[in-house]
Amino acid sequence: MIPQSMHSSVKTLYDPSMSSGYVLVNVEPGSESDVHKEALNLDCVTDANILFGDYDLIVKIEASSMGEIARHVVESIRAIPGVANTKTLACAEM
């Protein structure tokens, strides 16, 4: 059985007019669950999952533009207590 903390928590349906990005997050040891919960509470976050490997979490963000995604990463994701560093991946808009 997969622990509840590992389940995906999709909050919104896909909207093609929105820009999307994924944020790979490293956290302080032991803060994975708390950072995961805090990230899911952010309006810009549509999904978040705890990972095994080089990164501790992956967070999906949707916003009106890539500039807004960058702002959310700097002002919201990085402001969560326990976040050590982030790497943002922008989704291609084709």
Secondary structure, DSSP 4 states (H G I P E B T S, - for coil): ---GGGS----S---TTSEEEEEEEEE-TT-HHHHHHHHHTSTTEEEEEE-SSS-SEEEEEEESSHHHHHHHIIIIITTSTTEEEEEEEEPP--
